[in-house]
Amino acid sequence: MSDLTSRVLGPIDLDGGPGGGAMECDVPFGSRLVPTRLEIDYPGRLSQKMIEDLDIVLEHLDIPDRLAREAIARAVLRDGTAPHSLFTSWAGRTAVGTEDVDSFVAALRPMHMLITPDGGRVNRDRVVLRYGLDGATDEVTVRLPSSPTGPEIDRTLRRAG
């Protein structure tokens, strides 16, 4: 696989893990480097064209970031959601105002990204983003599946780490 190279990730060096292969790296995401895991279910089908398509996504992370933040902002207003739980601990109260939601969403930082470009029907997710707040231990997970259903948010917060 080392003959495949990404403009963003560099040489693709999969570990050959169970059922496929994976690679850990840091990806520039806004003004920070975000720990990222690339998982390939079918390494034999991995081509330079697939890597080029992946690079297009990685070079335009503002698009998945916008989709994820919009989904989080909508969910903040619903009791019992992971974004609402993180918001209330951030705000220190349960009343939600529009300005507060905007400030909260702006304060979120991408903490981890998982990319699964070839999961097929078994793994619908193409990009999974975890967002947290600086100094907080909980994260909200947003899944961007290959289906046209739009972003999906995990029901519970995830502990960082």
N, C-alpha and C positions, 0 to 999 in steps of 0.2 A: 504494500500500500504506500510505501514511502515515495513512489514516483508521482503521487497526487499531491498537489500543493494548493492551498487556499491563500488568497491575498490577505485575508484577515487572520486566519489561524496558523498560517505557515504550513510546513509539511504535515500531511495527515498521517499520523502514526497511531493506529488503533491497537488496543491492548489484546484483542482477540478474546474478550470475555465470553461468558456463557451466552449462546444464542446470537452472537454477533460480535461487536467490538465497540470500544469506547475510547475517548480521549479527553483528558482534562486540560484546560488552558484558561487564561484570563483574556477577556475580550473588552476592548474599549467601548464603554457605554456612557455616553455623555462625557462628564468630566472625570469618570472613575473607571478603574478596571474591575470587571465583574467576573468572579469565578464561574466558569462555564464547563458544562459536560456535553460533549457530542456523543450521541449513541446511534450506532448504525446496526439495524436489525439484519440486513442482508449485505455484508461486506463484499461479496462477490459481484454485486450489482453496482457498487460504488464506482462512479465515473467522474472524470474531470468536469463534465457538464453538470452533474449533481453538485459538485463542489462550487462551481461558478454560480449556480442558483442559490446555494447557501450563502456565498459571499454577498450576493445582492441583498439578502435579508440582513446580514450582519453589517453591511454598510448603510443600511437604512433602519436602524433599530428604533428610530423615532416613531415609526409606524406601529410596531407591536407595543411599544411603550405607551403610545397614545391610546390604543385599544384597551390595554390593561388598565390604565389609569381611569378611563371613562367607565369601565365596568366596576372598578373599585368605588368610584364616586357614586354610582347608582346604588350599590349595595350598602354603602354607609348609612343610608336612610332606612334600612330594614333591620329591625331588631333580630338578634339571633344569628347574624351573618358574621363571618370572620372580620370583614372590614369594619363593621359596626363595633365589634369588641375591641379592636385595636384603636379605633377612633375614640371610644369612650375612655380608654386608659390614657390616651394621648391628651385628650381635652380635659380629663378629670371631672367630667360631668356627662349627663345623658342627653341634654338638650342639644339639638343639632341645628345650626344655622348655616345658610349657604356660604357665608364667608369662611366659617370654620371648616367646612368640607373642602373648599378650595385650598385653604392653607394646609390642611391635613394631606390632601393628595399631592400638593407641591412638596411637602416635607418627606414624602416616601422616597426611599432609595432602592434601586435594584440591588438585591443582595446575592442572587444566584440565578443562573439561566441554564436550562436543559434544552438541548436541541435534538429532535428525533425526526430527521427529514424523510425517512423511508419506512415508517411504522406500519403503513397499510391499514387494514381493518382491525388488526390486533391492538395497535397503539395509535389512536386518533390524534394524539397531541403532536404538534409540530414544534411549538415553543412553549416552555413552561417557565414563567418568571415568578420569582419570590421577591416581594417587597417588604421592607422593614423601615424602621425609624432609627436614626443614629442613636446608639446607646440602649435600644430596646432589645428584648430577647424573643419577641414573637414576630412572625412574618405571615403575610397574606400570600397565598399561592394562586396565580392566575394561569389558566391553561388556554392556549390558543390552538384549538383542534383543526384538523384538515376539513372538517365538515362546515357547512355554512351556518351553523347555529350561533357562531360568535363566541366571544370569550366566556369561559366558565371559571368560577371562583370556588376553591375548596371550601367546604362548610366550616372547617375548624382552623384555628391558627396553628402554625407550625413553629416549634421551638427552633431558634437559630442554632446552627452548629452541626 
